[in-house]
Amino acid sequence: MNENTVLVLGGGPDAEHEVSINSSTAVARALNESGRYTAHLHLFDTLDAGQLASLPGAVVFPVLHGPWGEGGPLQRMLEADGRPFVGCGSMAARAAIDKLLTKQVALSLGISTGPAAVLYALDDVPPIALPLVLKPVHEGSSVGLALCHTPQAWREAAARARELLARGTAAFMAEPLVKGRELTVGIVAGEALPIVEIVPKGGVYDYDAKYTRDDTRYVVDPPLPEGVAHAVQRDALRLARALGCEMLARVDFLLDEQRGPRLLEANTMPGFTSHSLLPMAAARVGMPMPALCDRLVDEAIARHHAARATPSSAAAVRSS
């Protein structure tokens, strides 16, 4: 097999199927533009181990978003397949997709994060004081997110959440709704990228603001109070290392004027669309999309070779 071939995977069974198609198409195009690698794009709805094994590519670049594609199941399949792949291992993916577990890891590191409560099926009143944010524990891209300012808004959001729970969504959580500046830090190959501030026009960075509208403003390396930028980049990298996803991640924070930065969540497969934040930050430090994608493939190959050279540490490398 040609060592310079990369299998780019996109689509998948998760709610972010269309976003994944856009991201994976952009990754394949960038790799082919660079000239160092030849990308083969494979879009799918479902994929099993036999189908994966039959697909060409010396390295796999999975660009899927959601609990199956970035929450562990696909990563377990890729580990069994045996080829180098971009992104974290299955245990790290499973930990990072769980927003509550991510908060626990952050707190163990001394990283500030807000309180949260799991939605109980029999909750007839909000589990924490209004206003609150209700969102799935194991989704990304603000899928299923609802802002509840009033008891009526809470009742409607909780009813929708219970419908999704009945269809298989694992769990919902409630967090206090806190006003602040939304900041995100991309992590590539163990290094923190410049901070990006997200300024949605309507004040809510939901799915539409991320992917379908063009009125959200992004500020790379925004002016921040003294010490905040360093603290956020440091904590993003510390969390990514603790979770085991420092090859590629994006860590989101809310800057509360009174309490400082507070962790929101971590993402182990950030978007690569025209609206996506990690490529935007990478470009600021001289890594346009082709160079960024090349760097990630290089890192996947290097870590794979390191794991094979030191079998005793292979498990640790696979989960990093």
C-alpha positions in Angstrom: 0.0 0.0 0.0 1.3 3.5 -0.9 2.4 5.0 2.4 1.4 8.5 1.2 -2.3 7.6 0.9 -4.8 8.8 3.4 -8.4 7.5 3.9 -10.6 10.4 4.9 -13.9 9.2 6.5 -17.0 11.4 6.7 -20.7 11.2 7.3 -21.7 8.5 9.8 -24.8 7.8 11.8 -24.7 10.8 14.2 -26.8 14.0 14.2 -23.9 15.9 12.7 -23.8 13.8 9.5 -24.0 16.8 7.1 -21.4 18.8 9.1 -19.1 15.8 8.9 -19.5 15.6 5.2 -18.5 19.2 4.8 -15.6 18.8 7.2 -14.3 15.6 5.6 -14.6 17.0 2.1 -12.6 20.0 3.1 -9.9 17.8 4.7 -9.6 15.6 1.6 -9.3 18.6 -0.6 -6.6 20.2 1.6 -4.5 17.0 1.7 -4.7 16.7 -2.1 -3.8 20.4 -2.5 -0.7 20.0 -0.4 0.8 17.4 -2.7 2.4 15.4 0.1 -0.5 13.0 0.5 -3.1 11.5 -1.7 -6.5 11.5 0.0 -9.3 9.0 -0.7 -12.7 10.4 0.6 -15.2 7.8 1.8 -18.7 9.1 2.8 -21.0 6.7 4.6 -24.1 6.3 6.7 -22.8 3.1 8.5 -19.5 1.3 8.5 -18.4 -2.0 9.9 -14.9 -3.5 10.4 -14.9 -5.5 7.2 -15.9 -2.5 5.1 -13.2 -0.4 6.8 -10.5 -3.0 6.1 -11.4 -3.0 2.4 -10.9 0.8 2.0 -7.6 2.1 0.6 -5.3 4.3 2.6 -2.1 3.8 4.7 -3.4 6.3 7.3 -7.0 7.0 8.3 -8.3 10.6 9.0 -11.8 10.2 10.5 -13.7 13.5 10.4 -16.9 12.5 12.2 -18.7 14.5 14.9 -21.0 13.0 17.5 -21.1 10.0 20.0 -20.4 7.2 17.5 -17.9 9.1 15.3 -15.9 10.8 18.0 -17.1 9.2 21.2 -15.2 5.8 21.1 -17.0 3.3 18.9 -15.3 4.4 15.7 -12.0 4.7 17.5 -12.2 1.1 18.8 -12.8 0.0 15.2 -9.8 2.0 14.0 -7.6 0.6 16.8 -8.5 -3.0 15.7 -7.9 -2.1 12.1 -4.3 -1.3 12.9 -3.5 1.6 10.7 -2.3 5.0 12.0 -5.2 7.3 12.5 -5.7 11.0 13.3 -7.2 11.8 16.6 -7.3 10.2 20.0 -7.8 6.6 21.1 -11.1 5.1 22.1 -10.7 5.6 25.9 -9.9 9.3 25.5 -12.7 9.7 23.0 -15.2 8.1 25.4 -14.1 10.4 28.3 -14.1 13.6 26.3 -17.5 13.1 24.7 -19.0 12.9 28.2 -19.4 16.5 29.3 -19.9 15.6 33.0 -16.8 13.4 33.1 -14.8 16.1 31.4 -15.9 18.5 34.1 -14.8 16.1 36.8 -11.3 15.8 35.2 -11.1 19.5 34.9 -12.0 20.0 38.6 -9.3 17.4 39.5 -6.8 19.6 37.8 -8.0 22.7 39.5 -9.6 24.1 36.3 -12.7 26.1 37.1 -16.0 24.9 35.6 -19.7 25.5 36.5 -22.0 23.1 38.4 -24.2 20.7 36.5 -27.1 18.3 37.2 -28.3 15.3 35.2 -31.9 15.6 34.0 -34.0 12.9 35.9 -36.9 11.5 33.9 -39.3 12.4 36.8 -38.1 16.0 37.2 -41.2 18.1 37.1 -39.2 21.2 38.2 -35.8 22.5 37.1 -33.0 20.6 38.9 -31.1 23.8 39.3 -32.3 27.4 39.5 -33.4 29.3 36.4 -32.1 30.5 34.1 -30.3 27.4 32.9 -28.9 25.6 29.8 -30.3 22.2 29.0 -28.1 20.0 26.7 -27.2 16.4 25.9 -24.3 15.0 27.8 -22.9 13.1 24.8 -23.4 15.4 21.8 -21.5 18.2 20.1 -22.2 21.3 17.9 -24.9 22.4 20.4 -27.2 19.7 19.2 -30.3 19.7 21.4 -29.2 22.8 23.3 -32.0 24.9 24.9 -31.8 28.1 27.0 -34.4 28.2 29.7 -35.2 31.6 31.2 -38.7 30.9 32.4 -40.6 27.9 33.9 -42.5 27.6 30.6 -39.3 27.5 28.6 -38.0 24.8 31.0 -41.2 22.7 30.6 -41.0 22.8 26.8 -37.2 22.0 26.7 -37.6 19.2 29.3 -40.4 17.7 27.2 -38.3 17.7 24.1 -35.4 16.2 26.0 -37.6 13.4 27.3 -38.6 12.6 23.7 -35.0 12.4 22.7 -34.2 10.2 25.7 -36.9 7.8 24.7 -35.3 7.6 21.2 -31.9 6.7 22.6 -30.1 9.9 23.5 -28.1 8.9 26.6 -28.6 11.7 29.0 -29.3 15.4 29.4 -27.7 17.9 31.8 -28.6 21.3 33.2 -26.1 24.1 33.8 -26.6 27.6 35.1 -26.9 30.1 32.3 -24.1 32.5 32.8 -23.4 35.5 30.7 -19.8 35.9 29.5 -17.5 35.8 26.5 -17.2 32.6 24.6 -13.5 31.5 24.1 -12.1 28.4 22.4 -8.6 27.0 22.2 -7.5 24.6 19.5 -4.9 21.9 20.3 -2.7 20.4 17.5 0.2 18.0 18.2 0.4 19.0 21.8 0.5 22.7 21.2 -2.2 25.3 22.0 -3.3 27.6 19.1 -4.3 31.2 19.5 -7.6 31.8 21.3 -10.7 32.5 19.2 -13.6 34.5 20.6 -17.1 33.7 19.4 -19.6 36.6 19.1 -22.9 35.3 17.9 -25.3 38.0 16.7 -28.2 36.7 18.6 -26.2 36.0 21.7 -26.6 32.2 21.4 -23.9 30.0 19.7 -26.3 27.3 18.6 -26.1 24.9 15.6 -27.4 27.5 13.1 -24.9 30.1 14.4 -22.1 27.6 13.9 -22.9 26.2 10.5 -25.7 27.9 8.6 -25.7 31.6 9.3 -23.0 34.1 8.4 -23.7 36.7 11.1 -21.5 35.1 13.8 -18.3 37.1 14.4 -15.0 35.4 15.2 -12.1 37.3 16.7 -8.7 35.5 16.6 -6.4 36.4 19.5 -8.9 38.8 21.1 -7.9 41.5 23.6 -8.5 39.9 27.1 -7.8 41.0 30.7 -4.2 40.4 31.8 -3.3 36.8 32.4 -6.5 35.4 30.9 -5.1 34.3 27.6 -2.2 32.4 29.2 -4.5 30.8 31.7 -7.0 29.6 29.1 -4.4 28.2 26.8 -2.5 26.5 29.7 -5.7 24.9 31.1 -6.9 23.8 27.6 -3.6 22.0 27.1 -3.6 20.5 30.6 -7.1 19.2 30.1 -6.4 17.7 26.7 -3.3 15.9 28.1 -5.3 14.6 31.0 -8.0 13.3 28.8 -5.5 11.9 26.3 -6.5 14.0 23.2 -3.6 16.4 22.8 -3.0 15.3 19.2 -6.2 17.1 18.2 -8.8 18.9 20.3 -10.7 22.1 20.8 -11.5 23.2 24.4 -14.3 25.7 25.0 -14.5 28.2 27.9 -16.8 31.0 29.1 -15.2 34.1 30.4 -17.3 35.2 33.4 -16.4 38.8 34.4 -16.7 38.0 38.1 -15.3 34.5 38.2 -12.8 34.4 35.3 -12.7 31.6 32.7 -14.8 28.5 33.2 -14.6 25.3 31.2 -17.5 24.4 29.1 -16.4 21.2 27.2 -13.8 19.5 25.1 -14.1 18.3 21.5 -11.8 15.6 20.1 -12.7 16.1 16.4 -13.3 19.8 15.8 -15.0 21.0 12.6 -13.0 21.6 9.4 -15.7 23.6 7.6 -15.5 27.2 6.3 -17.0 28.3 9.7 -14.8 26.2 11.9 -12.6 27.6 14.6 -9.5 25.4 14.8 -8.5 25.9 11.1 -9.1 29.6 11.7 -6.7 29.7 14.6 -4.1 27.5 12.8 -4.0 29.9 9.9 -3.1 32.7 12.3 0.2 30.9 13.1 1.1 30.0 9.5 -0.8 26.7 9.2 -3.4 27.0 6.4 -5.6 24.0 5.9 -3.2 21.9 3.7 -0.4 22.4 6.2 -2.7 21.7 9.2 -4.0 18.5 7.7 -0.5 17.4 6.7 0.7 18.1 10.3 -2.1 15.9 11.7 -1.3 13.0 9.4 2.4 13.3 10.2 1.6 13.2 13.9 -0.6 10.1 13.5 2.2 8.3 11.7 4.8 9.3 14.3 2.7 8.2 17.2 1.8 4.9 15.6 5.5 4.2 14.9 6.4 5.2 18.5 3.7 2.8 19.9 5.1 -0.1 17.8 8.7 0.6 18.8 7.8 0.6 22.5 5.0 -2.1 23.0 4.9 -1.5 26.8 3.6 2.1 26.1 1.4 1.3 23.1 -1.8 1.5 25.1 -0.9 5.0 26.4 0.0 6.2 22.9 -3.2 4.9 21.4 -5.2 6.9 24.0 -3.3 10.1 23.5 
